[in-house]
């Protein structure tokens, strides 16, 4: 009787279930967390940014090839002193609410973006003025020449309708966002889904190809895999290598892998706890680079799914040159010889901080680094700390003379991680090298891309001969994509744009 | 009765104050809140501005007094990431969690109570053996593991039920079963042992010796006496399900308080974490209070005590 009752219950619930896709081409994409906001200046995390970008356009866009291409600006000029940018705006563009796009909206985007309550107001306040020359010409001024200003705009300045924003304010705007983007906001159920439909008046009449996009929040990676296995979603992102392997041979699902623009490294200190240690000798720092078996770490801990990092300039970055930038070889003999040359034939003892559970498999990585170095006589005492403590103080004050960390970049070049980890005074800078500092500052104000690329190469040379870090690895990202999805090209920073994605029959 | 109610109310109030103290200081023990909340590469001045804005530059006792005053006014603070009142956010996510907890409780009760009764009335029979196995399984199988197993079997292999989300009534089945299974185990064991106790009692022996029919015995004499401990356990179960659904909600992408808490922890949105914890504790205490009062009403002996 009990059994019959159960069966009846299951059967009646099955009747209520219907989870087939509608006839329309609606792409369903997983999000690993509920976006904090759909207003770009408050959508700092990758998940929120990805969902938001379907709604907006920028003046210039950094495309999948890393080139700056026109979007809401059809043309732009940079003054000779590199301080003034003059944009010619696209005419006849309307926002989802019908408001026409003009120079005033660029001003509003800048004004509201720089609000102190946002995540990174600095992305907007880097421009000291934004003026309308006429309805379709905008002049933007920066205080100093800024190499990545256009990239910063491309990555952050989602153009918003000024009149609407001034009428409702940031909070209400975030609840019902409006842009000029390929998709327009329909609804959002907190913790569950965000629904968008194609913008019928998109300025590029060919786009978008889809009728709509639906984002589903699924925080557990194995559930994201189940979701794509059952056909309930088309794209399942942020999978572990094990889960990605479990999908091999699955009908109708392809596994996509690409390198993340993130470098894991062991930082040396020549300030704080690093003063007076053997690390001050460049030969010792080279020895430690030769003495860490990064290839073995990648094989053993990441099943081969990571790239050995050649330095801070990595594959996909401006200035990267595969032929000239090989990672340090694993050469314990050479490491021991260098140590002996530096006056440490028997090695030495040293402490290395590790952010416990701060990143995927980082505890194992810290231990493997210590083990590798132990083999060349450098006895590493791994100091595991909770991430709250680890990242709460200026890094030079936290732990021993070395510490493990990672730094990403989403601008297609190494500049943010170079600045973050090498400009004195920053929280994570523990290595002071005036020559490197000068080079970074020069890169920062060099607007010409080719010149900048050459500077990155010079930078790489210096960072190899006088290494401020042990370069470890660059992780691989795994996503599962339904076979009928076309034109999906995520970028190295885990960013994706759905405007030119389509669903095959 | 009045003094019983008053003493229970006082007890609950003391509990709430205890929870507030605990939550406030535990959150601050986990690290410097400013470091948790500002971006990793924020300059020092942004850190200081932030600390001032949040009142985090004040001495701890001052911060605590301010916090208690705010809570008393029903203000649990603003979410750091979403920049709106935490209570508004909690309200949006409350119903799915209640729904899931009710579903789990309904599932557990529907199976556990008849099974436990049948087992207790026929100890050592085959039903009893099933009941004891279910009881043990419920208490030992971790619910998130069961959840994943159910997803693989019923969603991925058989395609009978959705693997995640809250789209249709069918979406509730797998999460409710996974969440309710532990409660089911406990309920079966409790029902069974209570029936056994009651059957060994003097009043039942008297009734039996008077010649009351076996069915009459079960309905008139056993059931009402089993109901009393069950009510209190159901109350505890419900609050446990409300607070304990974090894993299950995450496994099934169920948009309730559990996934909200998980996200808040990941985003280091500590006012939100604090608010959810206080909120769940508040509900748990209220339910316990209600259970106690109901208990007193069902069992007149307690009103006098």
Interface residues (C-beta under 8 A of the other chain):
Chain A: X2 X5 X10 X13 X14 X16 X17 X18 X19 X33 X34 X36 X37 X42 X44 X45 X116 X117 X119 X120 X171 X189 X190 X191 X192 X193 X216 X217 X218 X219 X220 X222 X223 X226 X227 X229 X230 X232 X386 X388 X389 X391 X392 X393 X420 X426 X427 X428
Chain B: X30 X31 X32 X34 X35 X36 X39 X40 X41 X42 X49 X81 X82 X83 X84 X89 X92 X93 X96 X110 X111 X114 X115 X148 X151 X152 X155 X156 X159 X160 X161 X162 X163 X164 X165 X166 X167 X168 X169 X170 X171 X172 X173 X250 X251 X252 X253 X255 X256 X259 X260 X262 X263 X266 X267
